Amino acid sequence: MRRTSTLLAAMLALAAAVLFATTTQASGAAATRIMPLGDSITGSPGCWRALLWNRLQSTGYTNIDFVGTLPLQGCGVSYDGDNEGHGGYLATNIANQNQLPGWLSATKPDIVLMHLGTNDVWSNIAPATILSAFTTLVTQMRASNPNMKIIVAKIIPMNPSSCADCGQRAVNFNNAIPAWAAATTTQQSPITVVDQWTGFSTSTDTYDGVHPNAAGDQKMSDKWYPALVSALSGTSTPTVTPTVTPTVPAGGCTATYKITNQWQDGFQGEVTVKNGGAAALSGWTVQWTFGNGQQISQLWNGTLSASGSSVTVRNVGWNGSLAPGASTTFGFIASWSGTNTAPTPTCS
């Protein structure tokens, strides 16, 4: 009898241990690891990271971990300050000197936020050379994690007293980023472009023409947030999203609107512009009217004009010419509340 009781107790203990281990494993989903990668704008002290971290926490994105081999610097608030913001570093040097693989191995990120290239622009390195370095870095990210989500910034404006040409160089570099991203992105490892340049003033948002002050930190955090939320939301089952297929007009230009991801107060959209006619297009304009108060906060691969609910997007320099049958896409981040009915776009 005592032997039976002992055996029964052992079996119950084993069952309890298995149940505990199973329950712990099911409920303890690993945190999403996010690497802020850049130069001093990211790391010294890079207080936009503190603002971004705390906004994510306050809006329910708590199962995250900012990672990097560098520790936090003081920003006057509590936050997860790990980062890879290396002051003075050039993207071209990071790539040529093979520095990123070690950082990736040590931190194993799932998402990379990259604001990089300012020092390359300051050094008068050509945009094509910087973007070649970006390609090397992306290849290394994907070798570390084939499902890496990569969020790349158009860098904030530059107007240092020692470099009169840096402002235009930054514009030239930023203008080349969307085409590079479109050519380099994949479904498994998407690249999202965040426009940190538009709406940022070197006179009011920096303390030296290059590095953000408190106002600049807030603007940078605000720009990163929707793209990062989109990437975080994509780790779960995507929301089923509508596509509006247009009627082909006489001129042959069509625009197809698609919601690619949607979360609590925002969504990401994509519009495909196609030349369905027999003659080449030298430029295009897409228009639609939102019916539920949606507002676009960021747009890439196009030039946005918005007035109330009316939206107009025109091509940029590199994607306006479309041969018969050719197509291009532009994307955007927008807000919504309650209802998010897809509009019907027109193309001319």
C-alpha positions as CSV (number, residue, x, y, z in Angstrom):
1,M,0.0,0.0,0.0
2,R,2.8,2.4,0.9
3,R,4.6,1.5,-2.3
4,T,1.5,2.3,-4.3
5,S,1.0,5.6,-2.6
6,T,4.7,6.5,-3.2
7,L,4.4,5.6,-6.9
8,L,1.1,7.6,-7.2
9,A,2.7,10.6,-5.6
10,A,5.7,10.4,-7.9
11,M,3.4,10.3,-10.9
12,L,1.4,13.2,-9.7
13,A,4.5,15.2,-9.2
14,L,5.8,14.4,-12.7
15,A,2.4,15.4,-14.2
16,A,2.5,18.7,-12.3
17,A,6.0,19.4,-13.5
18,V,5.0,18.7,-17.1
19,L,1.9,20.9,-16.8
20,F,3.9,23.8,-15.2
21,A,6.6,23.6,-17.9
22,T,4.0,23.4,-20.7
23,T,2.0,26.4,-19.3
24,T,5.2,28.4,-18.7
25,Q,6.3,27.8,-22.3
26,A,2.9,28.7,-23.8
27,S,2.5,31.9,-21.8
28,G,6.2,33.1,-22.0
29,A,6.4,34.2,-25.6
30,A,9.8,35.6,-26.4
31,A,10.1,39.4,-26.6
32,T,10.6,40.9,-30.0
33,R,14.2,42.2,-30.1
34,I,14.7,45.6,-31.7
35,M,18.1,47.0,-32.6
36,P,18.4,50.8,-33.1
37,L,21.4,51.1,-35.5
38,G,23.1,54.3,-36.5
39,D,25.6,56.9,-35.5
40,S,25.5,59.7,-32.8
41,I,22.0,60.7,-33.8
42,T,20.9,57.3,-32.5
43,G,23.3,56.8,-29.7
44,S,24.7,60.1,-28.2
45,P,22.3,60.2,-26.3
46,G,19.6,59.5,-28.9
47,C,16.7,60.4,-26.6
48,W,14.2,59.7,-29.4
49,R,14.8,56.1,-28.3
50,A,13.6,56.9,-24.8
51,L,10.4,58.6,-26.2
52,L,9.7,55.7,-28.6
53,W,10.2,53.1,-25.9
54,N,7.9,54.7,-23.4
55,R,5.2,55.4,-26.1
56,L,5.3,51.7,-27.1
57,Q,5.0,50.7,-23.4
58,S,2.0,53.0,-22.8
59,T,0.2,51.8,-25.9
60,G,0.4,48.1,-25.1
61,Y,3.6,47.0,-26.9
62,T,5.3,45.7,-23.8
63,N,6.8,42.4,-25.0
64,I,9.7,44.0,-26.6
65,D,13.4,44.4,-25.9
66,F,15.7,47.1,-27.3
67,V,19.0,45.5,-28.0
68,G,22.6,46.6,-28.7
69,T,26.1,46.3,-27.4
70,L,26.1,49.9,-26.2
71,P,24.3,50.9,-23.0
72,L,21.8,53.7,-22.4
73,Q,22.8,57.3,-21.9
74,G,20.9,59.6,-19.6
75,C,17.6,61.1,-21.0
76,G,15.9,61.9,-17.8
77,V,13.5,59.0,-18.0
78,S,13.6,55.3,-17.4
79,Y,13.8,53.2,-20.6
80,D,15.5,50.3,-22.3
81,G,18.6,52.0,-23.7
82,D,20.5,49.2,-25.4
83,N,21.5,50.3,-28.9
84,E,24.1,50.3,-31.7
85,G,24.4,54.1,-32.1
86,H,28.1,54.5,-32.7
87,G,29.1,58.2,-32.8
88,G,31.1,59.2,-35.8
89,Y,30.7,55.9,-37.7
90,L,30.1,55.7,-41.4
91,A,27.8,53.1,-43.0
92,T,30.6,52.5,-45.6
93,N,33.1,51.8,-42.9
94,I,30.7,49.5,-40.9
95,A,30.2,47.5,-44.1
96,N,33.9,47.5,-45.3
97,Q,35.2,46.6,-41.9
98,N,32.6,43.9,-41.3
99,Q,31.6,45.3,-38.0
100,L,27.8,44.5,-38.0
101,P,28.0,40.6,-37.9
102,G,29.5,40.8,-34.4
103,W,26.8,43.1,-33.1
104,L,24.1,40.9,-34.6
105,S,25.6,37.8,-33.1
106,A,25.7,39.4,-29.7
107,T,22.1,40.7,-29.7
108,K,20.1,38.6,-32.3
109,P,17.5,41.3,-33.3
110,D,14.2,40.6,-35.0
111,I,13.8,44.2,-36.2
112,V,16.4,46.8,-37.1
113,L,15.7,50.6,-36.9
114,M,18.4,52.2,-39.1
115,H,19.2,55.9,-39.2
116,L,22.6,55.8,-40.9
117,G,24.5,57.7,-43.5
118,T,24.9,61.1,-42.0
119,N,28.6,60.9,-41.6
120,D,29.0,59.4,-45.1
121,V,27.1,62.4,-46.5
122,W,29.3,64.7,-44.5
123,S,32.4,62.9,-46.0
124,N,31.0,63.6,-49.5
125,I,30.5,59.9,-50.3
126,A,28.2,59.3,-53.3
127,P,24.7,58.0,-52.6
128,A,25.3,54.9,-54.7
129,T,28.3,54.0,-52.6
130,I,26.4,54.5,-49.4
131,L,23.5,52.4,-50.6
132,S,25.9,49.6,-51.7
133,A,27.1,49.6,-48.1
134,F,23.4,49.4,-47.0
135,T,23.0,46.3,-49.3
136,T,26.0,44.7,-47.5
137,L,24.5,45.4,-44.1
138,V,21.0,44.1,-45.2
139,T,22.7,40.9,-46.4
140,Q,24.4,40.5,-43.1
141,M,21.1,41.1,-41.2
142,R,19.4,38.4,-43.3
143,A,22.2,36.0,-42.7
144,S,21.6,36.6,-38.9
145,N,17.9,36.3,-39.2
146,P,16.2,35.4,-42.6
147,N,13.0,37.0,-41.3
148,M,14.6,40.3,-40.3
149,K,12.3,43.3,-40.6
150,I,14.4,46.4,-41.6
151,I,13.1,50.0,-41.1
152,V,15.4,52.5,-42.9
153,A,15.2,56.2,-42.4
154,K,15.6,59.0,-44.8
155,I,18.0,60.9,-42.6
156,I,17.1,64.1,-40.9
157,P,18.3,67.3,-42.6
158,M,21.9,68.6,-42.2
159,N,23.2,72.2,-42.0
160,P,26.5,72.1,-40.1
161,S,28.5,75.3,-40.1
162,S,31.5,73.5,-41.5
163,C,29.7,72.0,-44.5
164,A,27.7,74.3,-46.8
165,D,27.0,71.5,-49.3
166,C,25.7,68.9,-46.7
167,G,22.1,70.0,-46.9
168,Q,21.8,69.2,-50.6
169,R,23.9,66.1,-50.3
170,A,21.5,64.8,-47.7
171,V,18.6,65.5,-50.1
172,N,20.4,63.6,-52.9
173,F,21.0,60.7,-50.6
174,N,17.5,60.6,-49.3
175,N,16.0,60.7,-52.8
176,A,17.9,57.6,-53.8
177,I,16.8,55.5,-50.8
178,P,13.2,54.6,-51.9
179,A,14.4,53.0,-55.2
180,W,17.1,51.1,-53.4
181,A,14.6,49.8,-50.8
182,A,12.1,48.8,-53.5
183,A,14.8,46.8,-55.2
184,T,16.1,45.2,-52.0
185,T,13.0,44.4,-50.0
186,T,11.6,40.9,-50.0
187,Q,8.4,39.4,-48.6
188,Q,10.3,37.3,-46.1
189,S,12.5,40.3,-45.0
190,P,10.7,43.5,-45.8
191,I,12.3,46.9,-45.9
192,T,10.2,49.9,-44.8
193,V,11.4,53.5,-45.5
194,V,10.5,56.1,-42.8
195,D,10.8,59.7,-44.0
196,Q,12.6,61.5,-41.1
197,W,13.6,64.4,-43.4
198,T,10.2,65.9,-44.2
199,G,8.9,68.3,-41.6
200,F,12.3,68.4,-39.7
201,S,14.0,71.8,-39.3
202,T,17.7,72.2,-38.6
203,S,17.0,75.6,-37.1
204,T,14.3,74.5,-34.6
205,D,14.9,70.8,-34.2
206,T,18.7,70.5,-33.8
207,Y,21.2,72.2,-31.5
208,D,24.0,72.3,-34.0
209,G,22.5,71.8,-37.5
210,V,22.9,68.0,-37.3
211,H,21.9,66.5,-33.9
212,P,18.3,66.6,-32.7
213,N,17.3,68.7,-29.7
214,A,14.2,67.8,-27.5
215,A,11.9,68.9,-30.3
216,G,13.8,66.9,-32.9
217,D,13.8,63.8,-30.7
218,Q,10.0,64.0,-30.4
219,K,9.7,64.3,-34.2
220,M,11.9,61.4,-34.8
221,S,10.1,59.2,-32.2
222,D,6.7,60.2,-33.9
223,K,8.0,59.1,-37.3
224,W,9.4,55.8,-36.1
225,Y,6.4,54.8,-34.1
226,P,3.8,53.8,-36.8
227,A,6.4,51.9,-38.9
228,L,7.6,50.0,-35.8
229,V,4.1,49.2,-34.7
230,S,3.3,47.9,-38.2
231,A,6.4,45.6,-38.0
232,L,5.4,44.5,-34.5
233,S,1.8,43.8,-35.6
234,G,3.1,41.8,-38.5
235,T,4.5,39.2,-36.1
236,S,1.0,38.0,-35.5
237,T,-1.6,36.8,-38.0
238,P,-2.2,39.7,-40.4
239,T,-5.6,41.4,-40.7
240,V,-7.5,40.4,-43.8
241,T,-7.3,43.5,-45.9
242,P,-9.3,44.7,-48.9
243,T,-8.0,45.5,-52.3
244,V,-9.9,47.9,-54.7
245,T,-9.4,46.9,-58.3
246,P,-9.9,49.8,-60.6
247,T,-11.7,50.1,-63.9
248,V,-9.2,50.7,-66.8
249,P,-9.8,54.2,-68.2
250,A,-9.2,55.2,-71.8
251,G,-5.7,56.4,-71.1
252,G,-4.6,53.1,-69.7
253,C,-3.3,54.2,-66.3
254,T,-4.7,52.3,-63.4
255,A,-4.3,52.4,-59.6
256,T,-5.0,49.5,-57.3
257,Y,-5.3,50.4,-53.6
258,K,-4.5,47.7,-50.9
259,I,-4.3,47.8,-47.1
260,T,-1.3,45.6,-46.3
261,N,-1.5,45.8,-42.5
262,Q,-3.7,47.3,-39.9
263,W,-3.4,47.8,-36.1
264,Q,-5.3,49.5,-33.3
265,D,-5.1,53.1,-34.6
266,G,-3.2,52.9,-37.8
267,F,-2.6,51.0,-41.0
268,Q,-0.2,50.6,-43.9
269,G,-1.4,50.9,-47.5
270,E,0.1,50.3,-50.9
271,V,-1.0,51.5,-54.3
272,T,0.1,49.9,-57.5
273,V,0.2,52.1,-60.6
274,K,0.1,50.3,-63.9
275,N,0.3,51.4,-67.5
276,G,-2.4,49.3,-69.2
277,G,-2.3,51.3,-72.4
278,A,-0.3,51.0,-75.6
279,A,1.8,54.1,-75.2
280,A,4.5,54.9,-72.6
281,L,3.6,57.1,-69.7
282,S,6.0,60.0,-68.8
283,G,4.3,60.7,-65.4
284,W,1.2,59.8,-63.4
285,T,-1.1,61.2,-60.8
286,V,-3.3,59.1,-58.4
287,Q,-6.2,60.6,-56.6
288,W,-8.8,59.3,-54.1
289,T,-11.1,60.5,-51.3
290,F,-11.1,58.9,-47.9
291,G,-14.6,58.2,-46.5
292,N,-13.9,57.6,-42.9
293,G,-11.5,60.4,-41.8
294,Q,-8.3,58.5,-42.4
295,Q,-5.1,60.7,-42.5
296,I,-1.8,59.9,-44.1
297,S,1.2,60.6,-41.9
298,Q,4.0,59.2,-44.1
299,L,4.3,58.3,-47.7
300,W,7.2,56.9,-49.8
301,N,7.9,56.5,-53.5
302,G,5.5,59.4,-54.4
303,T,4.8,63.0,-53.7
304,L,1.8,63.6,-51.5
305,S,-0.7,66.5,-51.5
306,A,-3.6,66.2,-49.1
307,S,-6.5,68.5,-48.3
308,G,-9.0,67.1,-45.8
309,S,-10.2,63.8,-47.1
310,S,-8.9,64.4,-50.6
311,V,-5.5,62.7,-51.5
312,T,-3.3,63.3,-54.5
313,V,-0.1,61.4,-55.1
314,R,2.3,62.2,-58.0
315,N,5.3,60.2,-59.2
316,V,8.8,61.1,-58.1
317,G,11.6,61.4,-60.6
318,W,12.6,57.8,-60.8
319,N,9.2,56.1,-61.2
320,G,7.2,58.4,-63.5
321,S,8.2,56.7,-66.8
322,L,6.2,53.5,-67.3
323,A,6.4,51.4,-70.5
324,P,3.2,49.7,-71.7
325,G,2.5,46.9,-69.1
326,A,4.9,48.3,-66.6
327,S,4.0,49.1,-63.0
328,T,5.3,50.8,-59.9
329,T,4.1,51.1,-56.3
330,F,4.0,53.7,-53.5
331,G,3.2,53.1,-49.9
332,F,2.0,55.0,-46.9
333,I,1.2,54.9,-43.2
334,A,-2.1,56.4,-42.1
335,S,-4.4,56.7,-39.1
336,W,-8.0,55.4,-38.8
337,S,-10.7,55.0,-36.2
338,G,-13.8,52.9,-36.2
339,T,-14.1,52.2,-39.9
340,N,-11.4,51.9,-42.6
341,T,-13.2,51.6,-45.9
342,A,-10.9,51.3,-48.9
343,P,-11.4,54.2,-51.4
344,T,-11.5,53.8,-55.1
345,P,-8.5,55.6,-56.7
346,T,-8.2,57.1,-60.1
347,C,-5.1,57.5,-62.2
348,S,-4.2,60.0,-64.9
